[in-house]
């Protein structure tokens, strides 16, 4: 029972970390490229 909780917790942390990295990557990409270059 305790092991299951640990596995679920680690998986949740992993997915949230990956999501955070993707969000941060998108933010830095949009910041580094000027707006007029996108359009």
Secondary structure, DSSP 4 states (H G I P E B T S, - for coil): -HHHHHHHHHHHHHHHHHHHHHHHHHHHHHHHS-HHHH-
